[in-house]
Amino acid sequence: MTTRPSPASHRILTESVEMTVADGSRMGGFLARPAGPGRFPGVVVAMELFGVSAHVRDVCERLAADGYVALAPDLYHRDAPMIELPHDAAGRERGFELLHRMTRDHALADVRAAVDHLRTRGCARVGMAGLSVGGHVAYLAATRLDLAAVIVAYGGWIPGTDIPLGRPEPTLALTPGITGRVLVLVGAEDHVVPPDHRRAIADALRAAAVRHEIAEYPGVGHGFLCDRRDTFDAAAAGDAWRRVRELLAAELAEHGSKHGSDEGPVRSR
Protein backbone atom coordinates (compact mmCIF):
# COMPACT_ATOMS: atom_id res chain seq x y z
CA MET A 1 0.00 0.00 0.00
CA THR A 2 1.25 3.47 -0.81
CA THR A 3 0.15 6.90 0.34
CA ARG A 4 0.54 10.17 -1.49
CA PRO A 5 -0.60 13.75 -1.09
CA SER A 6 -3.28 14.99 -3.43
CA PRO A 7 -3.81 18.48 -4.79
CA ALA A 8 -7.54 18.02 -4.10
CA SER A 9 -9.27 17.79 -0.74
CA HIS A 10 -8.34 14.21 0.17
CA ARG A 11 -5.03 12.54 0.77
CA ILE A 12 -5.26 9.09 -0.79
CA LEU A 13 -4.13 5.53 -0.24
CA THR A 14 -3.53 3.08 -3.08
CA GLU A 15 -3.20 -0.68 -2.98
CA SER A 16 -3.41 -3.84 -5.03
CA VAL A 17 -6.44 -5.97 -4.20
CA GLU A 18 -7.75 -9.41 -5.13
CA MET A 19 -11.34 -10.54 -5.53
CA THR A 20 -13.10 -13.84 -6.15
CA VAL A 21 -15.37 -13.85 -9.20
CA ALA A 22 -18.53 -15.98 -9.32
CA ASP A 23 -16.86 -18.49 -11.66
CA GLY A 24 -14.23 -19.13 -8.99
CA SER A 25 -11.42 -17.24 -10.69
CA ARG A 26 -9.28 -14.77 -8.76
CA MET A 27 -9.12 -11.24 -10.13
CA GLY A 28 -6.62 -8.59 -9.20
CA GLY A 29 -7.22 -4.89 -9.27
CA PHE A 30 -5.94 -1.44 -8.34
CA LEU A 31 -7.75 0.49 -5.63
CA ALA A 32 -7.42 4.12 -4.58
CA ARG A 33 -9.34 5.64 -1.69
CA PRO A 34 -9.38 8.66 0.59
CA ALA A 35 -6.94 8.21 3.48
CA GLY A 36 -9.22 9.73 6.10
CA PRO A 37 -11.91 7.98 8.14
CA GLY A 38 -15.50 7.74 7.00
CA ARG A 39 -17.70 6.03 4.44
CA PHE A 40 -17.26 7.03 0.82
CA PRO A 41 -19.16 6.17 -2.37
CA GLY A 42 -17.52 3.73 -4.78
CA VAL A 43 -16.63 3.91 -8.46
CA VAL A 44 -15.64 0.91 -10.58
CA VAL A 45 -13.16 2.04 -13.26
CA ALA A 46 -13.22 -0.18 -16.35
CA MET A 47 -9.82 -0.26 -18.04
CA GLU A 48 -8.97 0.61 -21.62
CA LEU A 49 -7.50 -1.79 -24.19
CA PHE A 50 -4.03 -1.58 -22.60
CA GLY A 51 -5.04 -3.05 -19.24
CA VAL A 52 -4.90 -1.47 -15.78
CA SER A 53 -2.35 0.99 -17.10
CA ALA A 54 -0.71 4.02 -15.50
CA HIS A 55 -3.46 6.16 -17.06
CA VAL A 56 -6.20 3.98 -15.54
CA ARG A 57 -4.46 4.15 -12.16
CA ASP A 58 -4.26 7.92 -12.51
CA VAL A 59 -8.02 8.05 -13.09
CA CYS A 60 -8.58 6.00 -9.92
CA GLU A 61 -6.32 8.30 -7.92
CA ARG A 62 -8.06 11.38 -9.23
CA LEU A 63 -11.44 9.99 -8.22
CA ALA A 64 -10.09 9.05 -4.77
CA ALA A 65 -8.82 12.60 -4.31
CA ASP A 66 -12.39 13.76 -4.97
CA GLY A 67 -13.73 11.49 -2.21
CA TYR A 68 -14.52 8.15 -3.88
CA VAL A 69 -13.23 4.62 -3.43
CA ALA A 70 -12.11 3.83 -6.98
CA LEU A 71 -11.42 0.26 -8.08
CA ALA A 72 -10.04 -0.81 -11.47
CA PRO A 73 -10.55 -4.58 -11.87
CA ASP A 74 -8.22 -6.55 -14.12
CA LEU A 75 -10.59 -7.64 -16.88
CA TYR A 76 -7.80 -9.64 -18.55
CA HIS A 77 -7.17 -11.77 -15.45
CA ARG A 78 -8.19 -15.05 -17.06
CA ASP A 79 -5.65 -14.81 -19.88
CA ALA A 80 -2.92 -12.33 -18.88
CA PRO A 81 -3.17 -11.34 -15.21
CA MET A 82 -2.31 -7.68 -14.54
CA ILE A 83 -0.72 -7.17 -17.95
CA GLU A 84 0.08 -3.56 -18.81
CA LEU A 85 0.49 -3.00 -22.53
CA PRO A 86 2.43 -0.20 -24.22
CA HIS A 87 0.55 2.46 -26.18
CA ASP A 88 1.98 1.34 -29.52
CA ALA A 89 1.12 -0.98 -32.41
CA ALA A 90 2.32 -4.08 -30.58
CA GLY A 91 0.33 -3.12 -27.50
CA ARG A 92 -2.82 -2.59 -29.55
CA GLU A 93 -2.37 -5.91 -31.35
CA ARG A 94 -2.01 -7.81 -28.06
CA GLY A 95 -4.88 -5.84 -26.57
CA PHE A 96 -7.21 -6.81 -29.39
CA GLU A 97 -6.23 -10.47 -28.95
CA LEU A 98 -7.23 -10.27 -25.29
CA LEU A 99 -10.36 -8.24 -26.04
CA HIS A 100 -11.62 -10.94 -28.39
CA ARG A 101 -11.36 -13.45 -25.54
CA MET A 102 -13.47 -11.31 -23.19
CA THR A 103 -17.04 -12.57 -23.22
CA ARG A 104 -20.11 -10.66 -22.08
CA ASP A 105 -20.71 -13.07 -19.19
CA HIS A 106 -17.11 -12.80 -18.02
CA ALA A 107 -17.15 -8.99 -18.10
CA LEU A 108 -20.41 -8.80 -16.15
CA ALA A 109 -19.16 -11.29 -13.57
CA ASP A 110 -15.98 -9.26 -13.14
CA VAL A 111 -17.85 -6.00 -12.65
CA ARG A 112 -20.20 -7.67 -10.16
CA ALA A 113 -17.19 -8.85 -8.17
CA ALA A 114 -15.76 -5.33 -8.18
CA VAL A 115 -19.08 -3.82 -7.05
CA ASP A 116 -19.33 -6.43 -4.27
CA HIS A 117 -15.78 -5.60 -3.16
CA LEU A 118 -16.66 -1.91 -2.92
CA ARG A 119 -19.76 -2.71 -0.90
CA THR A 120 -17.69 -4.73 1.58
CA ARG A 121 -15.66 -1.54 2.07
CA GLY A 122 -18.77 0.34 3.09
CA CYS A 123 -19.68 1.98 -0.22
CA ALA A 124 -23.45 2.38 0.01
CA ARG A 125 -23.73 3.81 -3.50
CA VAL A 126 -21.65 2.67 -6.45
CA GLY A 127 -21.13 4.10 -9.92
CA MET A 128 -18.88 3.22 -12.81
CA ALA A 129 -16.57 4.90 -15.29
CA GLY A 130 -15.18 3.19 -18.38
CA LEU A 131 -12.49 4.19 -20.85
CA SER A 132 -12.68 3.07 -24.49
CA VAL A 133 -13.21 -0.70 -24.29
CA GLY A 134 -14.02 -0.07 -20.64
CA GLY A 135 -16.68 2.39 -21.80
CA HIS A 136 -18.41 -0.48 -23.57
CA VAL A 137 -18.10 -2.59 -20.40
CA ALA A 138 -19.57 0.27 -18.35
CA TYR A 139 -22.55 0.67 -20.71
CA LEU A 140 -23.13 -3.10 -20.61
CA ALA A 141 -22.90 -3.19 -16.81
CA ALA A 142 -25.38 -0.32 -16.56
CA THR A 143 -27.98 -2.51 -18.30
CA ARG A 144 -27.66 -5.35 -15.78
CA LEU A 145 -26.39 -3.97 -12.46
CA ASP A 146 -27.58 -1.46 -9.87
CA LEU A 147 -25.27 1.43 -10.75
CA ALA A 148 -26.36 4.91 -9.74
CA ALA A 149 -24.21 6.70 -12.31
CA VAL A 150 -22.20 5.53 -15.31
CA ILE A 151 -19.59 7.44 -17.33
CA VAL A 152 -18.96 6.07 -20.83
CA ALA A 153 -15.77 7.68 -22.12
CA TYR A 154 -15.49 7.01 -25.87
CA GLY A 155 -16.85 3.47 -25.53
CA GLY A 156 -16.45 1.55 -28.77
CA TRP A 157 -18.57 -1.00 -30.65
CA ILE A 158 -21.68 -0.48 -28.50
CA PRO A 159 -24.17 -0.64 -31.43
CA GLY A 160 -22.55 -3.62 -33.15
CA THR A 161 -21.54 -7.27 -32.75
CA ASP A 162 -17.89 -6.90 -33.76
CA ILE A 163 -16.52 -8.04 -30.39
CA PRO A 164 -17.71 -10.75 -27.96
CA LEU A 165 -18.93 -8.08 -25.52
CA GLY A 166 -21.54 -7.17 -28.14
CA ARG A 167 -22.96 -10.66 -28.61
CA PRO A 168 -25.37 -12.32 -29.07
CA GLU A 169 -27.31 -9.06 -29.53
CA PRO A 170 -25.64 -5.63 -29.63
CA THR A 171 -25.10 -4.11 -26.21
CA LEU A 172 -27.13 -1.13 -27.40
CA ALA A 173 -30.21 -3.37 -27.60
CA LEU A 174 -30.01 -3.80 -23.82
CA THR A 175 -30.40 -0.05 -23.17
CA PRO A 176 -33.91 -0.36 -21.62
CA GLY A 177 -32.30 -2.16 -18.68
CA ILE A 178 -30.38 0.94 -17.59
CA THR A 179 -31.70 2.43 -14.34
CA GLY A 180 -28.94 4.89 -13.42
CA ARG A 181 -27.88 8.14 -15.01
CA VAL A 182 -25.47 8.01 -17.95
CA LEU A 183 -22.82 10.46 -19.14
CA VAL A 184 -21.30 9.79 -22.58
CA LEU A 185 -18.04 11.59 -23.43
CA VAL A 186 -16.86 11.43 -27.04
CA GLY A 187 -14.81 13.35 -29.58
CA ALA A 188 -16.45 14.38 -32.84
CA GLU A 189 -13.45 12.95 -34.73
CA ASP A 190 -13.37 9.63 -32.87
CA HIS A 191 -12.75 6.87 -35.42
CA VAL A 192 -13.80 4.18 -32.90
CA VAL A 193 -17.15 5.85 -32.21
CA PRO A 194 -18.20 7.20 -35.64
CA PRO A 195 -21.17 9.56 -36.15
CA ASP A 196 -23.68 6.80 -36.91
CA HIS A 197 -22.75 5.03 -33.66
CA ARG A 198 -23.09 8.26 -31.69
CA ARG A 199 -26.52 8.88 -33.19
CA ALA A 200 -27.63 5.32 -32.44
CA ILE A 201 -26.53 5.59 -28.81
CA ALA A 202 -28.33 8.93 -28.37
CA ASP A 203 -31.49 7.58 -29.99
CA ALA A 204 -31.49 4.43 -27.83
CA LEU A 205 -30.99 6.34 -24.58
CA ARG A 206 -33.74 8.76 -25.49
CA ALA A 207 -36.16 6.02 -26.55
CA ALA A 208 -35.58 4.12 -23.29
CA ALA A 209 -36.10 7.31 -21.25
CA VAL A 210 -32.69 6.89 -19.64
CA ARG A 211 -31.50 10.00 -17.81
CA HIS A 212 -28.43 10.94 -19.79
CA GLU A 213 -26.11 13.57 -21.16
CA ILE A 214 -23.89 13.29 -24.23
CA ALA A 215 -20.91 15.62 -24.45
CA GLU A 216 -19.41 15.65 -27.94
CA TYR A 217 -16.20 17.63 -28.45
CA PRO A 218 -15.58 19.15 -31.92
CA GLY A 219 -12.20 18.43 -33.47
CA VAL A 220 -11.30 15.87 -30.80
CA GLY A 221 -10.35 12.23 -31.41
CA HIS A 222 -10.28 8.99 -29.43
CA GLY A 223 -8.61 8.74 -26.03
CA PHE A 224 -8.58 12.48 -25.35
CA LEU A 225 -8.49 12.01 -21.55
CA CYS A 226 -5.08 10.30 -21.61
CA ASP A 227 -2.22 12.80 -21.31
CA ARG A 228 0.26 10.06 -22.22
CA ARG A 229 -0.91 10.06 -25.86
CA ASP A 230 -0.83 12.53 -28.69
CA THR A 231 -4.64 12.37 -28.83
CA PHE A 232 -4.84 14.13 -25.45
CA ASP A 233 -6.90 17.31 -25.55
CA ALA A 234 -6.54 19.48 -22.45
CA ALA A 235 -9.64 21.60 -23.05
CA ALA A 236 -11.90 18.62 -23.73
CA ALA A 237 -10.42 16.68 -20.80
CA GLY A 238 -10.97 19.61 -18.45
CA ASP A 239 -14.61 19.96 -19.44
CA ALA A 240 -15.13 16.19 -19.28
CA TRP A 241 -13.75 15.98 -15.75
CA ARG A 242 -16.05 18.83 -14.69
CA ARG A 243 -19.05 16.86 -15.98
CA VAL A 244 -17.82 13.68 -14.28
CA ARG A 245 -17.52 15.47 -10.94
CA GLU A 246 -20.99 16.99 -11.27
CA LEU A 247 -22.58 13.65 -12.13
CA LEU A 248 -20.91 11.72 -9.32
CA ALA A 249 -21.64 14.42 -6.76
CA ALA A 250 -25.31 14.43 -7.76
CA GLU A 251 -25.86 10.67 -7.97
CA LEU A 252 -23.46 9.05 -5.49
CA ALA A 253 -23.89 11.30 -2.49
CA GLU A 254 -25.74 9.83 0.49
CA HIS A 255 -28.95 11.44 -0.74
CA GLY A 256 -28.05 11.60 -4.44
CA SER A 257 -30.64 12.84 -6.90
CA LYS A 258 -33.01 10.18 -8.20
CA HIS A 259 -34.94 12.36 -10.59
CA GLY A 260 -32.50 14.38 -12.65
CA SER A 261 -33.73 15.45 -16.06
CA ASP A 262 -32.73 13.93 -19.37
CA GLU A 263 -30.50 16.68 -20.66
CA GLY A 264 -29.99 15.09 -24.08
CA PRO A 265 -26.99 15.71 -26.33
CA VAL A 266 -24.62 18.56 -25.55
CA ARG A 267 -22.08 19.90 -28.03
CA SER A 268 -19.04 21.13 -26.11
CA ARG A 269 -15.61 22.57 -26.52
C-alpha positions as CSV (number, residue, x, y, z in Angstrom):
1,M,0.0,0.0,0.0
2,T,1.3,3.5,-0.8
3,T,0.1,6.9,0.3
4,R,0.5,10.2,-1.5
5,P,-0.6,13.8,-1.1
6,S,-3.3,15.0,-3.4
7,P,-3.8,18.5,-4.8
8,A,-7.5,18.0,-4.1
9,S,-9.3,17.8,-0.7
10,H,-8.3,14.2,0.2
11,R,-5.0,12.5,0.8
12,I,-5.3,9.1,-0.8
13,L,-4.1,5.5,-0.2
14,T,-3.5,3.1,-3.1
15,E,-3.2,-0.7,-3.0
16,S,-3.4,-3.8,-5.0
17,V,-6.4,-6.0,-4.2
18,E,-7.8,-9.4,-5.1
19,M,-11.3,-10.5,-5.5
20,T,-13.1,-13.8,-6.1
21,V,-15.4,-13.9,-9.2
22,A,-18.5,-16.0,-9.3
23,D,-16.9,-18.5,-11.7
24,G,-14.2,-19.1,-9.0
25,S,-11.4,-17.2,-10.7
26,R,-9.3,-14.8,-8.8
27,M,-9.1,-11.2,-10.1
28,G,-6.6,-8.6,-9.2
29,G,-7.2,-4.9,-9.3
30,F,-5.9,-1.4,-8.3
31,L,-7.8,0.5,-5.6
32,A,-7.4,4.1,-4.6
33,R,-9.3,5.6,-1.7
34,P,-9.4,8.7,0.6
35,A,-6.9,8.2,3.5
36,G,-9.2,9.7,6.1
37,P,-11.9,8.0,8.1
38,G,-15.5,7.7,7.0
39,R,-17.7,6.0,4.4
40,F,-17.3,7.0,0.8
41,P,-19.2,6.2,-2.4
42,G,-17.5,3.7,-4.8
43,V,-16.6,3.9,-8.5
44,V,-15.6,0.9,-10.6
45,V,-13.2,2.0,-13.3
46,A,-13.2,-0.2,-16.4
47,M,-9.8,-0.3,-18.0
48,E,-9.0,0.6,-21.6
49,L,-7.5,-1.8,-24.2
50,F,-4.0,-1.6,-22.6
51,G,-5.0,-3.0,-19.2
52,V,-4.9,-1.5,-15.8
53,S,-2.3,1.0,-17.1
54,A,-0.7,4.0,-15.5
55,H,-3.5,6.2,-17.1
56,V,-6.2,4.0,-15.5
57,R,-4.5,4.2,-12.2
58,D,-4.3,7.9,-12.5
59,V,-8.0,8.0,-13.1
60,C,-8.6,6.0,-9.9
61,E,-6.3,8.3,-7.9
62,R,-8.1,11.4,-9.2
63,L,-11.4,10.0,-8.2
64,A,-10.1,9.1,-4.8
65,A,-8.8,12.6,-4.3
66,D,-12.4,13.8,-5.0
67,G,-13.7,11.5,-2.2
68,Y,-14.5,8.2,-3.9
69,V,-13.2,4.6,-3.4
70,A,-12.1,3.8,-7.0
71,L,-11.4,0.3,-8.1
72,A,-10.0,-0.8,-11.5
73,P,-10.6,-4.6,-11.9
74,D,-8.2,-6.6,-14.1
75,L,-10.6,-7.6,-16.9
76,Y,-7.8,-9.6,-18.6
77,H,-7.2,-11.8,-15.4
78,R,-8.2,-15.0,-17.1
79,D,-5.6,-14.8,-19.9
80,A,-2.9,-12.3,-18.9
81,P,-3.2,-11.3,-15.2
82,M,-2.3,-7.7,-14.5
83,I,-0.7,-7.2,-18.0
84,E,0.1,-3.6,-18.8
85,L,0.5,-3.0,-22.5
86,P,2.4,-0.2,-24.2
87,H,0.6,2.5,-26.2
88,D,2.0,1.3,-29.5
89,A,1.1,-1.0,-32.4
90,A,2.3,-4.1,-30.6
91,G,0.3,-3.1,-27.5
92,R,-2.8,-2.6,-29.5
93,E,-2.4,-5.9,-31.3
94,R,-2.0,-7.8,-28.1
95,G,-4.9,-5.8,-26.6
96,F,-7.2,-6.8,-29.4
97,E,-6.2,-10.5,-28.9
98,L,-7.2,-10.3,-25.3
99,L,-10.4,-8.2,-26.0
100,H,-11.6,-10.9,-28.4
101,R,-11.4,-13.5,-25.5
102,M,-13.5,-11.3,-23.2
103,T,-17.0,-12.6,-23.2
104,R,-20.1,-10.7,-22.1
105,D,-20.7,-13.1,-19.2
106,H,-17.1,-12.8,-18.0
107,A,-17.2,-9.0,-18.1
108,L,-20.4,-8.8,-16.2
109,A,-19.2,-11.3,-13.6
110,D,-16.0,-9.3,-13.1
111,V,-17.9,-6.0,-12.6
112,R,-20.2,-7.7,-10.2
113,A,-17.2,-8.8,-8.2
114,A,-15.8,-5.3,-8.2
115,V,-19.1,-3.8,-7.1
116,D,-19.3,-6.4,-4.3
117,H,-15.8,-5.6,-3.2
118,L,-16.7,-1.9,-2.9
119,R,-19.8,-2.7,-0.9
120,T,-17.7,-4.7,1.6
121,R,-15.7,-1.5,2.1
122,G,-18.8,0.3,3.1
123,C,-19.7,2.0,-0.2
124,A,-23.4,2.4,0.0
125,R,-23.7,3.8,-3.5
126,V,-21.7,2.7,-6.4
127,G,-21.1,4.1,-9.9
128,M,-18.9,3.2,-12.8
129,A,-16.6,4.9,-15.3
130,G,-15.2,3.2,-18.4
131,L,-12.5,4.2,-20.9
132,S,-12.7,3.1,-24.5
133,V,-13.2,-0.7,-24.3
134,G,-14.0,-0.1,-20.6
135,G,-16.7,2.4,-21.8
136,H,-18.4,-0.5,-23.6
137,V,-18.1,-2.6,-20.4
138,A,-19.6,0.3,-18.4
139,Y,-22.5,0.7,-20.7
140,L,-23.1,-3.1,-20.6
141,A,-22.9,-3.2,-16.8
142,A,-25.4,-0.3,-16.6
143,T,-28.0,-2.5,-18.3
144,R,-27.7,-5.3,-15.8
145,L,-26.4,-4.0,-12.5
146,D,-27.6,-1.5,-9.9
147,L,-25.3,1.4,-10.7
148,A,-26.4,4.9,-9.7
149,A,-24.2,6.7,-12.3
150,V,-22.2,5.5,-15.3
151,I,-19.6,7.4,-17.3
152,V,-19.0,6.1,-20.8
153,A,-15.8,7.7,-22.1
154,Y,-15.5,7.0,-25.9
155,G,-16.8,3.5,-25.5
156,G,-16.4,1.5,-28.8
157,W,-18.6,-1.0,-30.6
158,I,-21.7,-0.5,-28.5
159,P,-24.2,-0.6,-31.4
160,G,-22.5,-3.6,-33.1
161,T,-21.5,-7.3,-32.7
162,D,-17.9,-6.9,-33.8
163,I,-16.5,-8.0,-30.4
164,P,-17.7,-10.7,-28.0
165,L,-18.9,-8.1,-25.5
166,G,-21.5,-7.2,-28.1
167,R,-23.0,-10.7,-28.6
168,P,-25.4,-12.3,-29.1
169,E,-27.3,-9.1,-29.5
170,P,-25.6,-5.6,-29.6
171,T,-25.1,-4.1,-26.2
172,L,-27.1,-1.1,-27.4
173,A,-30.2,-3.4,-27.6
174,L,-30.0,-3.8,-23.8
175,T,-30.4,-0.1,-23.2
176,P,-33.9,-0.4,-21.6
177,G,-32.3,-2.2,-18.7
178,I,-30.4,0.9,-17.6
179,T,-31.7,2.4,-14.3
180,G,-28.9,4.9,-13.4
181,R,-27.9,8.1,-15.0
182,V,-25.5,8.0,-18.0
183,L,-22.8,10.5,-19.1
184,V,-21.3,9.8,-22.6
185,L,-18.0,11.6,-23.4
186,V,-16.9,11.4,-27.0
187,G,-14.8,13.4,-29.6
188,A,-16.5,14.4,-32.8
189,E,-13.5,13.0,-34.7
190,D,-13.4,9.6,-32.9
191,H,-12.8,6.9,-35.4
192,V,-13.8,4.2,-32.9
193,V,-17.2,5.9,-32.2
194,P,-18.2,7.2,-35.6
195,P,-21.2,9.6,-36.1
196,D,-23.7,6.8,-36.9
197,H,-22.7,5.0,-33.7
198,R,-23.1,8.3,-31.7
199,R,-26.5,8.9,-33.2
200,A,-27.6,5.3,-32.4
201,I,-26.5,5.6,-28.8
202,A,-28.3,8.9,-28.4
203,D,-31.5,7.6,-30.0
204,A,-31.5,4.4,-27.8
205,L,-31.0,6.3,-24.6
206,R,-33.7,8.8,-25.5
207,A,-36.2,6.0,-26.6
208,A,-35.6,4.1,-23.3
209,A,-36.1,7.3,-21.2
210,V,-32.7,6.9,-19.6
211,R,-31.5,10.0,-17.8
212,H,-28.4,10.9,-19.8
213,E,-26.1,13.6,-21.2
214,I,-23.9,13.3,-24.2
215,A,-20.9,15.6,-24.5
216,E,-19.4,15.7,-27.9
217,Y,-16.2,17.6,-28.5
218,P,-15.6,19.2,-31.9
219,G,-12.2,18.4,-33.5
220,V,-11.3,15.9,-30.8
221,G,-10.3,12.2,-31.4
222,H,-10.3,9.0,-29.4
223,G,-8.6,8.7,-26.0
224,F,-8.6,12.5,-25.3
225,L,-8.5,12.0,-21.5
226,C,-5.1,10.3,-21.6
227,D,-2.2,12.8,-21.3
228,R,0.3,10.1,-22.2
229,R,-0.9,10.1,-25.9
230,D,-0.8,12.5,-28.7
231,T,-4.6,12.4,-28.8
232,F,-4.8,14.1,-25.4
233,D,-6.9,17.3,-25.6
234,A,-6.5,19.5,-22.4
235,A,-9.6,21.6,-23.1
236,A,-11.9,18.6,-23.7
237,A,-10.4,16.7,-20.8
238,G,-11.0,19.6,-18.5
239,D,-14.6,20.0,-19.4
240,A,-15.1,16.2,-19.3
241,W,-13.7,16.0,-15.7
242,R,-16.1,18.8,-14.7
243,R,-19.0,16.9,-16.0
244,V,-17.8,13.7,-14.3
245,R,-17.5,15.5,-10.9
246,E,-21.0,17.0,-11.3
247,L,-22.6,13.7,-12.1
248,L,-20.9,11.7,-9.3
249,A,-21.6,14.4,-6.8
250,A,-25.3,14.4,-7.8
251,E,-25.9,10.7,-8.0
252,L,-23.5,9.0,-5.5
253,A,-23.9,11.3,-2.5
254,E,-25.7,9.8,0.5
255,H,-29.0,11.4,-0.7
256,G,-28.1,11.6,-4.4
257,S,-30.6,12.8,-6.9
258,K,-33.0,10.2,-8.2
259,H,-34.9,12.4,-10.6
260,G,-32.5,14.4,-12.6
261,S,-33.7,15.5,-16.1
262,D,-32.7,13.9,-19.4
263,E,-30.5,16.7,-20.7
264,G,-30.0,15.1,-24.1
265,P,-27.0,15.7,-26.3
266,V,-24.6,18.6,-25.5
267,R,-22.1,19.9,-28.0
268,S,-19.0,21.1,-26.1
269,R,-15.6,22.6,-26.5
